[in-house]
């Protein structure tokens, strides 16, 4: 479990570098537990994530090419961006994006970086928190450096 000394600030975007998205989900759940509304985008099957982290009925979208409700196809970055911007308009919310590697392999790094840059600005304006889970070994070092420059804090999981 995550140390309670890690405090996330509103209007900040965090990159959680970890092999398996555990710390990022714990940070997300901590924010839900203090009353923030949450939104989760994950590469993992939503029912498993909801059960494992006891997420209840928060909005959860699955990054998948399976055409089901609450799925976002990895190439449909416009739908992803619009969904997140719409949720951010609620102000003071927390978003977890787990699946950066999947988005990058289905698009390209620069396209996904532009999405993150846009989201970061929206998060700042709307006093919200964005948690990005990424396995650093899946990125080239210059890609990781570019990503780290665009966010407010790096947390090693």
C-alpha positions, -999 to 999 in steps of 0.1 A, spaced: 0 0 0 11 35 -7 26 57 20 1 84 32 29 110 29 24 112 -8 0 141 -12 -14 150 -47 -20 187 -54 -49 200 -75 -41 214 -110 -12 189 -112 -4 161 -136 16 131 -122 35 104 -140 37 72 -120 65 51 -133 60 15 -124 61 -20 -139 26 -29 -129 0 -1 -122 -4 -5 -85 8 27 -70 -12 47 -95 -44 29 -86 -37 34 -49 -32 71 -54 -64 73 -74 -84 54 -47 -69 78 -20 -83 107 -39 -117 91 -42 -116 84 -4 -112 121 4 -143 128 -17 -130 137 -52 -150 124 -82 -130 100 -103 -127 89 -139 -106 59 -150 -93 49 -184 -77 15 -183 -63 -11 -206 -74 -38 -182 -108 -53 -182 -130 -29 -162 -148 -55 -140 -115 -68 -128 -102 -33 -119 -135 -23 -102 -134 -55 -81 -97 -53 -72 -97 -17 -62 -133 -14 -50 -141 14 -74 -178 12 -71 -197 31 -98 -172 56 -110 -170 61 -148 -145 36 -162 -136 33 -199 -118 4 -214 -91 10 -240 -100 -18 -264 -110 -26 -300 -139 -46 -287 -170 -25 -296 -188 -25 -263 -203 2 -241 -178 22 -222 -149 13 -245 -127 37 -264 -108 24 -294 -71 32 -290 -70 50 -323 -99 72 -313 -80 98 -294 -106 124 -302 -133 105 -283 -109 100 -254 -100 136 -253 -136 148 -255 -147 123 -228 -119 136 -205 -125 173 -212 -162 168 -205 -155 152 -172 -129 178 -163 -156 205 -167 -170 192 -134 -139 208 -117 -119 193 -89 -119 157 -102 -92 130 -104 -85 111 -136 -63 79 -139 -50 70 -174 -36 35 -173 -27 24 -208 -3 49 -222 18 21 -238 -13 8 -256 -22 43 -269 14 48 -281 16 15 -299 -17 21 -317 -9 57 -326 25 72 -322 44 88 -294 41 124 -305 3 121 -310 -1 107 -275 22 134 -261 1 161 -277 -30 146 -260 -12 146 -226 -1 183 -232 -37 192 -239 -51 173 -209 -24 188 -186 -37 223 -195 -73 213 -189 -64 197 -155 -46 229 -144 -75 251 -154 -101 229 -137 -82 224 -104 -81 187 -110 -56 159 -108 -43 136 -137 -25 104 -129 -6 88 -158 5 52 -152 34 41 -174 60 13 -174 92 32 -181 109 2 -197 83 3 -225 95 38 -237 127 49 -253 147 72 -229 141 103 -250 103 96 -250 103 92 -212 123 125 -209 98 143 -231 69 129 -211 86 139 -178 91 174 -190 53 178 -197 41 168 -162 43 183 -128 56 154 -107 71 120 -112 64 92 -87 84 60 -88 61 31 -81 
